[in-house]
Amino acid sequence: NYIIMAKIKQTITSIGIWIAAQIVVTLIFMIAAMAQGNEVTSILAPALLVSDLLVIILLIAIKYCRFKELFKTVPANVFLFSIVFAICGMYSVDMLSSGVEIPNMLEDQFKEMSKTLSGFLAICIVGPIMEEIMMRCVILKEMQRATKSMWWGIIISSALFAIVHINPVQVVFAMPAGIILGWLYCKTGSLLVPICVHILNNSAAFITMRMDSDSTFTIKSPFGVMLTFILFFISVGAAIWIVRYYNKLRKEQELQQAAQAESEGDSGAGELVE
């Protein structure tokens, strides 16, 4: 019980750091904008960028995340299949949600942010890095240890990932996206993989906002249903390949350990005879 409470406390502390950093930085930027007679909306992108950078620095400084975890690589084929699995899976979810009218309360704000360099950095680079550190490296890991279950860790962190986005259209997408990213983190053991996927996804959304255009391929379009199924099955196929790869790798490691143990046993027996 003590361990579980400690993990929950660390998770709450992490979220508190995130929220506090965003509130404090946003207030400072708002005061500066009003003092200069500028629109408050003009400070959203730089405020988000600075607060996300601050959270990253704080989480690393208090050792909730170690710097080397950000750069742990995986084999090229695993990385490729991970990208295919995540992007196809997330886009099929997006296609399904396009069939339902979901409020997008922050659409205008995000479109405004897409016009600036600070908006690009906040949405496409720093934001994804911060969120993956927070949600996967800290919260998922701690909830997995507290519940002793990989899936509970993934589900809890994904639910929090969805809630903190607040915007309804993002909440609907963030829950399944969080499950996909969380599963990849647990399976590959690399934070770099979900970070890259997150960056690619946000960059695609950023480009769409920048062009001020919506995809013509939705679940309501003639090819929408077919495209959704194709993306879904490609995603499932890539996931199966990843599972088989790591199962094969685990078996090979077990055989090597067994062979090493047998070799050491034979060596010990030889010494005993002598």
NORCOR-V835221 format. One record per pair of residues at least 12 apart in sequence whose C-alpha atoms are under 10 Angstrom apart, sorted by the first residue. I is the first residue (numbers start at 1). J is the second residue. D is the distance in whole Angstrom. If there is no record, write none. Layout:
BEGIN
I:J:D  I:J:D
END
This chain:
BEGIN
1:146:9  2:146:10  3:145:9  3:146:7  4:142:9  4:143:8  4:145:8  4:146:5  4:147:7  4:148:10  5:146:8  6:142:9  6:146:9  7:138:10  7:139:9  7:141:9  7:142:5  7:143:7  7:144:9  7:145:8  7:146:6  7:147:10  8:139:9  8:142:8  8:143:7  8:146:8  9:142:10  10:64:9  10:138:8  10:139:8  10:142:8  10:143:10  11:64:10  11:134:9  11:135:9  11:138:7  11:139:5  11:140:9  11:141:10  11:142:7  11:143:8  11:157:10  12:139:9  14:55:9  14:58:9  14:59:8  14:64:8  14:134:7  14:135:9  14:138:8  14:139:8  15:55:10  15:134:8  15:135:9  15:138:10  15:139:9  15:160:9  15:164:9  17:51:10  17:54:9  17:55:7  17:58:8  17:59:8  17:134:10  18:51:8  18:52:8  18:54:9  18:55:6  18:56:9  18:58:9  18:59:9  18:130:9  18:131:9  18:134:8  18:164:10  19:51:9  19:55:9  19:164:9  20:51:9  20:55:9  21:47:10  21:48:9  21:50:9  21:51:5  21:52:8  21:53:10  21:54:7  21:55:7  21:58:10  22:47:8  22:48:7  22:49:9  22:50:9  22:51:5  22:52:8  22:54:9  22:55:9  23:47:9  23:48:10  23:51:8  24:47:9  24:51:8  25:46:9  25:47:6  25:48:8  25:49:10  25:50:7  25:51:6  25:52:10  25:54:9  26:40:10  26:43:8  26:44:7  26:45:10  26:46:9  26:47:5  26:48:7  26:50:9  26:51:8  27:43:10  27:47:9  28:43:10  28:47:8  29:42:9  29:43:6  29:44:8  29:46:8  29:47:6  29:48:10  29:50:10  30:42:9  30:43:7  30:44:9  30:47:9  31:43:10  41:108:10  41:109:7  41:112:8  41:113:9  42:109:9  42:112:8  42:113:8  42:116:10  43:113:9  43:118:10  43:119:10  44:109:8  44:110:9  44:112:9  44:113:7  44:118:9  44:119:8  44:122:10  45:109:9  45:110:9  45:112:9  45:113:6  45:114:9  45:115:10  45:116:8  45:117:9  45:118:6  45:119:5  45:120:8  45:121:9  45:122:7  45:123:8  46:113:9  46:116:9  46:117:9  46:118:6  46:119:7  46:121:9  46:122:8  47:118:9  47:119:10  47:122:9  48:113:10  48:118:9  48:119:8  48:121:10  48:122:6  48:123:9  48:126:9  48:127:8  49:118:7  49:119:7  49:120:9  49:121:7  49:122:5  49:123:8  49:125:9  49:126:7  49:127:7  50:118:9  50:122:8  50:126:9  51:122:9  51:126:10  51:127:9  51:130:10  52:122:8  52:126:7  52:127:6  52:128:9  52:129:9  52:130:6  52:131:8  53:122:9  53:126:7  53:127:8  53:129:9  53:130:7  54:130:9  55:130:7  55:131:9  55:133:9  55:134:9  56:126:9  56:127:10  56:129:8  56:130:6  56:131:9  56:133:7  56:134:8  57:130:9  59:130:9  59:133:8  59:134:8  59:138:9  60:133:9  63:138:10  64:133:9  64:134:9  64:137:8  64:138:6  64:139:10  64:142:10  65:133:7  65:134:9  65:137:6  65:138:7  66:133:10  66:137:9  68:191:10  69:133:9  69:137:8  69:189:9  69:190:7  69:191:6  69:192:8  70:129:9  70:132:10  70:133:8  70:137:9  70:190:8  70:191:6  70:192:6  70:193:9  70:195:9  71:190:8  71:191:7  71:192:6  71:193:9  72:188:10  72:189:8  72:190:5  72:191:7  72:192:6  72:193:9  73:188:9  73:189:9  73:190:6  73:191:9  73:192:7  73:193:8  74:188:7  74:189:9  74:190:7  74:191:10  74:192:9  74:193:8  75:188:10  77:242:9  77:245:10  78:188:8  78:193:9  78:238:9  78:241:9  78:242:7  78:245:8  78:246:9  79:184:10  79:188:9  79:190:10  79:192:9  79:193:7  79:194:10  79:196:9  79:197:10  79:242:10  80:193:10  80:238:9  81:234:10  81:235:9  81:237:9  81:238:6  81:239:8  81:240:10  81:241:8  81:242:7  82:180:10  82:181:9  82:184:7  82:187:10  82:188:9  82:193:7  82:194:9  82:196:10  82:197:8  82:235:9  82:238:7  82:239:8  82:241:9  82:242:7  83:184:10  83:193:8  83:194:9  83:196:8  83:197:6  83:198:10  83:200:9  83:235:9  83:238:9  84:197:9  84:231:9  84:234:8  84:235:6  84:236:10  84:237:9  84:238:7  84:239:9  85:180:8  85:184:9  85:197:10  85:231:9  85:232:9  85:233:9  85:234:7  85:235:4  85:236:7  85:237:8  85:238:5  85:239:6  85:240:9  85:241:10  85:242:9  86:177:8  86:179:10  86:180:6  86:181:7  86:183:10  86:184:8  86:193:10  86:194:9  86:197:7  86:198:9  86:201:9  86:235:7  86:236:10  86:238:9  86:239:9  87:177:9  87:180:9  87:197:7  87:198:9  87:200:8  87:201:7  87:231:9  87:232:10  87:234:10  87:235:8  88:228:9  88:230:9  88:231:5  88:232:6  88:233:9  88:234:7  88:235:5  88:236:9  88:238:9  89:176:9  89:177:8  89:180:8  89:228:9  89:231:7  89:232:6  89:233:9  89:234:8  89:235:5  89:236:8  89:238:10  89:239:10  90:173:8  90:174:9  90:176:7  90:177:6  90:178:10  90:179:10  90:180:8  90:181:10  90:197:10  90:201:8  90:231:9  90:232:9  90:235:9  91:173:9  91:177:9  91:201:9  91:227:10  91:228:8  91:231:7  91:232:9  91:235:10  92:218:10  92:219:9  92:224:10  92:225:10  92:227:8  92:228:5  92:229:7  92:230:9  92:231:6  92:232:6  92:233:10  92:235:9  93:172:9  93:173:7  93:174:10  93:176:7  93:177:8  93:228:8  93:231:9  93:232:8  94:169:10  94:172:9  94:173:7  94:174:10  94:176:10  94:177:10  94:218:9  94:219:9  94:228:9  95:215:10  95:217:8  95:218:5  95:219:6  95:220:9  95:224:7  95:225:8  95:227:9  95:228:6  95:229:10  95:231:10  96:173:10  96:218:8  96:219:6  96:220:9  96:224:9  96:225:8  96:228:7  96:229:10  97:169:9  97:172:8  97:173:8  97:218:9  97:219:8  98:169:10  98:215:10  98:217:9  98:218:6  98:219:6  98:220:8  98:224:10  99:218:7  99:219:5  99:220:6  99:221:9  99:224:10  100:169:10  100:219:9  100:220:10  101:169:9  102:167:10  102:168:7  102:169:5  102:170:9  102:171:10  102:172:8  103:167:8  103:168:6  103:169:6  103:170:9  104:167:6  104:168:6  104:169:5  104:170:8  105:166:9  105:167:6  105:168:7  105:169:8  105:170:10  106:166:9  106:167:7  106:168:9  106:169:9  106:170:9  107:167:9  107:169:10  107:209:9  108:209:10  110:123:9  110:206:9  110:209:8  110:210:9  111:206:8  111:208:9  111:209:6  111:210:7  111:211:9  111:212:8  112:209:9  112:210:9  113:206:9  113:209:9  113:210:9  114:205:10  114:206:6  114:207:8  114:208:9  114:209:7  114:210:6  114:211:9  114:212:10  115:206:10  115:209:9  115:210:7  115:211:10  116:210:10  119:206:9  120:202:9  120:203:8  120:206:7  120:207:9  120:210:10  121:203:10  123:198:10  123:199:8  123:202:6  123:203:8  123:205:9  123:206:7  124:198:8  124:199:5  124:200:8  124:201:8  124:202:5  124:203:5  124:204:9  124:205:9  124:206:7  124:207:10  125:195:9  125:196:9  125:198:9  125:199:6  125:200:9  125:202:8  125:203:8  126:195:10  126:199:9  127:195:10  127:198:9  127:199:9  127:202:9  128:194:9  128:195:6  128:196:8  128:197:9  128:198:6  128:199:6  128:200:9  128:201:9  128:202:8  129:191:9  129:192:9  129:194:9  129:195:6  129:196:9  129:198:8  129:199:8  130:195:9  131:161:8  131:195:9  131:198:9  132:161:10  132:178:9  132:181:9  132:182:9  132:185:9  132:191:7  132:192:9  132:193:10  132:194:7  132:195:6  132:196:10  132:198:8  133:191:8  133:192:10  133:194:10  133:195:9  134:157:9  134:161:9  135:153:10  135:154:9  135:156:10  135:157:6  135:158:8  135:159:10  135:160:8  135:161:7  135:178:8  135:181:10  135:182:8  136:153:9  136:154:8  136:157:7  136:158:9  136:161:9  136:178:9  136:181:8  136:182:6  136:183:9  136:184:10  136:185:7  136:186:9  136:190:10  136:191:8  136:194:9  136:195:10  137:182:9  137:185:8  137:186:10  137:189:10  137:190:9  137:191:7  138:157:9  139:153:8  139:154:9  139:156:8  139:157:6  139:158:9  139:160:9  139:161:10  140:152:9  140:153:5  140:154:6  140:155:8  140:156:7  140:157:5  140:158:8  140:160:10  140:182:7  140:183:10  140:185:9  140:186:9  141:153:7  141:154:9  141:157:9  141:182:10  141:185:10  141:186:9  142:157:9  143:155:9  143:156:7  143:157:8  144:156:9  144:157:9  144:186:10  150:182:9  150:183:8  150:186:7  150:187:10  151:179:9  151:182:9  151:183:8  151:186:9  153:179:10  153:182:8  153:183:10  153:186:10  154:178:8  154:179:6  154:180:9  154:181:9  154:182:5  154:183:7  154:185:9  154:186:9  155:175:8  155:176:9  155:178:8  155:179:6  155:182:8  155:183:10  156:175:10  156:178:10  156:179:9  157:175:9  157:178:7  157:179:8  157:182:8  158:174:7  158:175:5  158:176:7  158:177:8  158:178:4  158:179:6  158:180:9  158:181:9  158:182:7  159:171:9  159:174:8  159:175:6  159:176:9  159:178:8  159:179:9  160:174:9  160:175:8  160:178:9  161:174:6  161:175:7  161:176:10  161:177:9  161:178:7  161:179:10  162:174:5  162:175:5  162:176:9  162:177:9  162:178:8  163:175:8  177:198:9  177:201:10  178:194:10  178:198:10  180:194:9  180:197:10  180:239:10  181:193:8  181:194:5  181:195:9  181:197:8  181:198:8  182:194:8  183:239:10  184:197:10  184:239:9  184:242:9  187:242:8  187:243:8  187:246:8  188:242:9  188:243:10  188:246:8
END
